[in-house]
Amino acid sequence: MVQERILPDSNENLISIWLVEDNTSFRRTVANLINQSHRMFCEKAFSSSEQMLLELKQEYAPDVILLDIGLPGMSGLDAIERIKAMAPTTEVIMLTVYDDDDKIFRAICSGASGYLLKNAPAQRLVDSILEITYGGAPINPRIARKVLEMFSRGNAPRADYNLTYREKEILRHMVDGLTKKAIAEKLVVSNHTIDSHVKNIYSKLHVHTRSGAVAKVLKEKIV
């Protein structure tokens, strides 16, 4: 695991960025690009999700995390929800070679605010970081087209998964990004009750994770 601390002479009012990328050459290239750009700096760079998450527990959260998917150990996709749980205001931009439907949906549904391919022009990466801090959602044009196509395919009739009213209610809150604890408080029920409902939801939707359930809801417009 590699962690590099990269600080400019002055970081006042700059966008702080962490980079998670296991390819040493590409990691240094991206870090240098960021540090040579206006209004931002690459504060830290890691070669694994695990090292980044450990640091996130101990340090203040950055403004933006650039996250690869194909990492040794925990994948970037599995790290997104943990990042958002620990640092809800930190924006996550996927920077990857993968452009298949499943990974795109998992990333977006798990909380990624942007999705870029590694072959994107250098200036596009810099612009995306600025864009995301102003509330934008930077996505590679090719990826944007795929997302639109996937949502278009979601116009098919809804499948009947025999979800109860309460299960649909919980699903809506999951799509909105609420934690199980927050859902329990909102519905004035115990955490155990929510756990039981979520287990039933997973079983009915034939998924095993929260991101899988949310992705299916969005694809098929279940609720």
Rosetta blueprint (number, residue, H / E / L):
1 M L
2 V L
3 Q E
4 E E
5 R E
6 I L
7 L L
8 P L
9 D L
10 S L
11 N L
12 E L
13 N L
14 L L
15 I E
16 S E
17 I E
18 W E
19 L E
20 V E
21 E L
22 D L
23 N L
24 T H
25 S H
26 F H
27 R H
28 R H
29 T H
30 V H
31 A H
32 N H
33 L H
34 I H
35 N H
36 Q L
37 S L
38 H L
39 R L
40 M E
41 F E
42 C E
43 E E
44 K E
45 A E
46 F E
47 S L
48 S L
49 S H
50 E H
51 Q H
52 M H
53 L H
54 L H
55 E H
56 L H
57 K H
58 Q H
59 E L
60 Y L
61 A L
62 P L
63 D L
64 V E
65 I E
66 L E
67 L E
68 D L
69 I L
70 G L
71 L L
72 P L
73 G L
74 M L
75 S L
76 G H
77 L H
78 D H
79 A H
80 I H
81 E H
82 R H
83 I H
84 K H
85 A H
86 M H
87 A L
88 P L
89 T L
90 T L
91 E E
92 V E
93 I E
94 M E
95 L E
96 T E
97 V L
98 Y L
99 D L
100 D L
101 D H
102 D H
103 K H
104 I H
105 F H
106 R H
107 A H
108 I H
109 C H
110 S H
111 G L
112 A L
113 S L
114 G E
115 Y E
116 L E
117 L E
118 K L
119 N L
120 A L
121 P L
122 A H
123 Q H
124 R H
125 L H
126 V H
127 D H
128 S H
129 I H
130 L H
131 E H
132 I H
133 T H
134 Y L
135 G L
136 G L
137 A L
138 P L
139 I E
140 N L
141 P H
142 R H
143 I H
144 A H
145 R H
146 K H
147 V H
148 L H
149 E H
150 M H
151 F H
152 S H
153 R H
154 G L
155 N L
156 A L
157 P L
158 R L
159 A L
160 D L
161 Y L
162 N L
163 L L
164 T L
165 Y H
166 R H
167 E H
168 K H
169 E H
170 I H
171 L H
172 R H
173 H H
174 M H
175 V H
176 D L
177 G L
178 L L
179 T L
180 K H
181 K H
182 A H
183 I H
184 A H
185 E H
186 K H
187 L H
188 V L
189 V L
190 S L
191 N H
192 H H
193 T H
194 I H
195 D H
196 S H
197 H H
198 V H
199 K H
200 N H
201 I H
202 Y H
203 S H
204 K H
205 L H
206 H L
207 V L
208 H L
209 T L
210 R H
211 S H
212 G H
213 A H
214 V H
215 A H
216 K H
217 V H
218 L H
219 K H
220 E H
221 K L
222 I L
223 V L
